[in-house]
Amino acid sequence: MTSYAVAGDVAWVSREDLDSGEQPAAYVTRLPDGPPMVLEGPACVVWLAVADGGTSEDVVVRTAELAGVATEVVRDDVTRLLAELEAAGLVRSDG
């Protein structure tokens, strides 16, 4: 199974107090030239799961846990977002 991690040339910060009622957000950019990207709501939750590292299934499970839903609810969306993040050079995979 493919493992994912934040790419080595990426800087990011987040607002992730999931209990505050505010939508979580991650501000992500490739160094040195960006462009910056804002990942809000569910996309931020996926980003935080990627930051924890692990296989694609680990990211799905962690995202579901953070969002408080079943893995089946998020699996397709997480898989699609992982592919987009990898294509943008923001995450790397070993697969």
C-alpha positions in Angstrom: 0.0 0.0 0.0 1.2 3.5 -0.9 2.5 5.7 2.0 2.1 9.5 2.0 4.0 12.3 3.7 4.3 16.1 3.3 6.9 16.9 0.6 10.3 18.0 1.9 10.1 21.4 0.2 6.7 22.3 1.7 6.1 24.8 4.5 2.7 25.0 6.2 0.8 26.3 9.2 -2.7 25.5 10.3 -5.6 26.6 12.3 -7.0 23.3 13.5 -9.0 23.6 16.7 -11.6 21.2 15.5 -13.8 21.9 18.6 -13.8 25.7 18.3 -16.6 25.8 15.8 -14.3 27.6 13.3 -13.5 25.8 10.1 -10.0 24.3 10.2 -7.6 25.7 7.6 -4.0 24.8 6.5 -1.9 27.3 4.6 0.5 25.4 2.4 3.2 26.3 -0.1 6.2 24.9 -1.9 9.4 26.7 -1.1 10.8 28.9 -2.4 8.3 30.0 -5.0 4.8 28.8 -4.0 2.2 29.4 -5.0 0.4 29.3 -1.6 -2.7 27.2 -1.2 -5.4 27.3 1.5 -6.9 23.9 2.4 -10.1 24.5 4.4 -12.6 22.3 6.2 -12.4 18.7 5.0 -9.3 19.3 2.9 -7.5 20.6 6.0 -8.6 17.5 7.9 -7.0 15.4 5.1 -3.9 17.5 5.2 -3.5 17.0 9.0 -3.9 13.3 8.5 -1.1 13.3 5.8 1.1 15.3 8.2 0.8 12.4 10.6 2.2 10.2 7.8 1.3 6.6 6.9 -0.4 4.6 4.1 -3.4 5.8 2.1 -5.6 3.7 4.4 -4.0 5.4 7.5 -4.8 8.8 6.0 -8.4 7.6 5.3 -8.8 6.3 8.9 -7.3 9.4 10.5 -9.4 11.7 8.4 -12.6 9.8 9.3 -11.6 10.0 13.0 -10.9 13.7 12.9 -14.1 14.3 11.0 -16.1 12.0 13.2 -17.5 9.9 10.4 -17.1 6.4 9.0 -14.2 5.6 6.7 -16.6 4.7 3.8 -17.9 8.3 3.9 -14.5 9.9 3.2 -12.5 7.2 1.3 -13.2 8.4 -2.3 -12.8 12.0 -1.5 -9.5 11.4 0.4 -8.1 9.3 -2.4 -9.0 12.0 -4.9 -7.5 14.8 -2.8 -4.3 12.8 -2.2 -3.8 12.5 -6.0 -4.4 16.2 -6.4 -1.9 17.1 -3.6 0.7 14.8 -5.0 0.2 16.2 -8.5 0.7 19.7 -7.0 4.0 18.5 -5.4 2.7 19.1 -1.9 2.8 15.5 -0.8 5.0 12.6 -1.8 4.3 9.0 -2.0 6.3 5.8 -2.3 4.0 4.3 -4.8 
